[in-house]
Amino acid sequence: MIPVLSNSSVSMRDPKRVEQILTSMRNAGASTLQVISDFDMTLTRFACNGKRCPTSHNILDNSKLISEDCKAKLKNLLDTYYPIEIDSTRSVEEKLPLMVEWWTKAHELLVQQKIIKDRLALVVRESEAKLRDGYQQFFDHLHQLSVPLLIFSAGIGDVLEEVIRQAGVFHPNVKVFSNYMDFDESGVLRAFKGELIHIYNKREGALLNTEHFKELQSRGNVLLLGDSLGDLNMADGVMDLQNILKIGYLNDKVDERRQSYLNSYDIILEKDETMDVPNAILQYITGQ
């Protein structure tokens, strides 16, 4: 089928089914395809040289724009809530209110810091954030074939857009749904806009964005990329869905989460910091 799928980092619950989906998508062609992806730790690296890479929230949290006191409070929130987020023994229903609590508290702390919009680009430039190896091919290939890339993120939209922009791949086919900052006339952060997007309400976000999906009604084949079980619902708003292939990056707590990922994703990538598998799949589907 596709050589990279036999790599040791790749696991599939049902390789036959994956093959059927890929064949069906390839036969339908690039004009019927859309890609829906999470951002942090899916399009960006989880770690580099043994060191964790920052998420779009962390980029701000670790920056000069945040006071030491605020950094300590944000770190405290992370230490409290991240273990809950990745706890495979708790149900989504149980985690949900706690995730809302985490995001809300974090956003309130950031608003208190009176962050200045014009400083965001420098903060991103100075950060350790990295898109996964092979990102250029991924973004450019989709752009060349006019395949829409919808990025669905519980992170901070202003920051992640800047990461993509600085990497030189923010093409017109890329659309982002995320938490965006609301700045006053003088460019100071005063709030976050609209409904909070957190890790477990991406389905609601998908269903709210019916206008976006209506435009893409002829694109019933979906390649979905995520790194959490909350990402599996990102395509719930897609109209006339024909085929969906779900690829999950399993970055952390691999052994204890492997089974739940195998049960939910079609292909899982364990501790893989590259876009090699999505790139190979896209080349196959689009007949390149």
N, C-alpha and C positions, 0 to 999 in steps of 0.2 A: 504493500500500500504506500505509505510514506515512511522512508527510512528512519527519520528521527523518532517515530513513535515506538521504535524498539529500544530507545535509550533506557538506561537503568533508572533514570529519574522519572520516567513516565509510567503511570499505572492506569489501567482501564478495567472497569468492572465487566464490560461487555464489548470486546473488540469488534465482534461481528456487527453489532448495532452501529458502532462508530463508523465502520466501513460503509454501511448502508446509507447513513446520513451524508457522509462525505461524497459518495457517488451521486446521490440525489441532488446535492447542492452543486456539484460540478456540472451535472447535466443541465441544471437550470441557469447557470452562468452568473457572472459578476453583477449583471443588471438587476438581479433579484436579491442581492445580498446587502445586509447591514451588519455593522459590528457594534455591540453594546459592551462597554467596559467600565469597570471600577478604575480608580486612579491610584491611590496610595497603596503601595506594596503589590500592585498588579501591573500597572504600566511603569511604576518606579521600582527600584531595587529595594529589597528588604534589608540586605547587608552588603558591605563591601570590605574586603580584607578583614573579615571577622568582626567588623564594627557595624552596629545598626545604622541604617540610613534614616533620615528624618521624613516624616509624613508632612503634608502641607500645613497641618496644625503645628507640628514640631518645629518647622522652619521659623515660624513666628515665635514659638515658645522659647527657642534657643537664641533668639536674636537680641541685638542691642536695643531694640524698640521696647523691650519688656524689662521691668524692674526686677531686681533679685528677689524681692518679696513675692511678686507675682509669679516668677519662675518656680519658686518653692511651692506655691499653692497649686500651680498647674501640674507639677511633678507629683504632688500628693494625690491629686485627682486621678492621674494616670495609674499610680500604684494601687489606688483603690478600685478603679473601674476596669482597667485592662484585663486583669485576671478573670473578672466576671464575663467580659466579652468573649474570651476564648475558652471558657469553662464548658467542656462538652457534656457535663452532667446536668446543666441547667437548661430549661426550655427557653425558647424565644420569648414566650409570654412573660416568663419570669424576668428575663433580661431587659425587656423593652422599656419599662418605666425607669430602670436604672441607667440605661443608655441616654434617655432623654435628659435625665438629671445631670449626667456627666457633661453632655454637649452644652446644655443651658448654662451650667455653672462656668464652664470654660469660656463660653462666649461673653458672659457677663464680666469675667475677669479681663478679657481682651479689650472690651469696650472701655473699661476704667483706665486703660493705659493710654487712651487718646492717640492711637496709632495714626501716623501721617501717611497718606496714600503714596506720595512721591518717593517714600523710602522703601517701598516694597520690592522694587526691582533690585536694589542693591542687596537687600537682605537675602533674596533668592540667589543672587550671584555669589554671595559669600557662604552660602549653605553647602552642606554635603549631599544635597538631594541629587539623585541620578536616575534618569530613565533607564530601563533595562537594556542590556547589550542587544543590539539589533533593532533598536527603536526607529532608527532612521529609515530602514527598509520597510518596517511596518507602516509608519505614517505616510511615507512617500508612495508606497504601493497602493494604499487605499485612495490616496489623493489622485494618483494617475488614472485610476479606474473609476473615479467619482463614486466610490463606495462610502456612504455616510458612516462616520464614527461618532457614536454618542457616548460621552463620558459622564457617568453617573457617580457623583462623589459626595460622601458625608464630610469631606474636608472643607477647605476654604477656597472657593472658586477663584478669587483674585490672585491667590498665591499659586495655585496649580496652573492657571492659565499662563502666568509668568514663567513657570518652569518650562512649559511646552514652547512658549515664545522664544525663550533664551536658547532652547535646543534647536530652534529654527524649523520647527515642524507644525506650527499652528496654522494648518492649511484651512481653506474655506469649507471643507467637508467635515470639519470637527465642530461638534456642538457640545457644550458643557452644561449639565444641571448640577448645581452645588449650592453651598451656603455662601452668599455674596455679602460683602461688607457695604454698609451704607455710610457714605462720607458726607459731612456738611459742606457748605460753600467753600470753606477754607481748606477742605481736604483732610479733615480730622474724622476718625471713626466715631460714629455716634450710636450705631446699632447694626444688627444683621438684618438683611431684607427677607421678607416673606416667611414661608413655613420652614421650620427646621428640618433639614435632611440629616438623619442619623443612620447608623449601620443597618437598622432593622425596619426602616420605613421606606425603603427604596421602591417597594411595590406601589405604595400610595403615590409616590413621586411619578412613577411610570404611568399610573392611571390618570394622574392629573394632566400629564403632558399629551393629551389625546391629539392636540393640533399637530404636534411634531410627528406623531405616528401616522396621522392621516395623510400627511405629505408623502410618507414612505409606504403607502398601502400596497404598492406593487413589489415591495421588497419583503417577501415572506420568509426568507431564509436568514437566520440569525446566528452569528458567531458571538457567544457570550464569554467574557473573561472576568474572573473575579478572584478574590482570595479569602472570602468569608462566606458562610452559609446565608448571610443576609443578602449577598449579591445575586443569589439565584432567582430573585423575583424581578430583576431589573427589566426583563422583557415582557412583563405581564400586560403592558399596554399595547403591544404589537398587534396590529390588525391582520387578519388572514394569515396567521402563522402557518408556515408549511413545515419547516424543519428548524430545529435549534440544536446547536452543538455547544455544550457548556464545558469550558476549560477552567480548572481551578488551580491556582498557585497555593500550595501548602507550604507556608514559609516557616512556621513556628509550631512547637509542640507536635511534631510530625507523627510520632508513634501513636499518641493517644487520640489524635484527630483523623488519622488515615481512613478508618472505616466509615465515619460519618461523611467524609468527603467523597469516598468511593461510591457511597450510596446516593449521592446527590449530583455530583459532576460526572460527565462522560469520560473526561480525561483529567487526571491530576498530575501536577508537576511538583515534585518534591525538591525543595531547596535548589530550585533552578532560577538563576538570576538573569536569564536571557529571554528573548522573544523568539528563539529558534523554532519552537513548536508552532506557535501562532503563525509565524512567517511561512513555514513549510506548508501548513494547512491552507493559508491564503493562496499560496502559489499553486497548490493542487486544485483548489476550488475554482480559481480564475483561469486555470489552464495555461499558466505562464511557464 
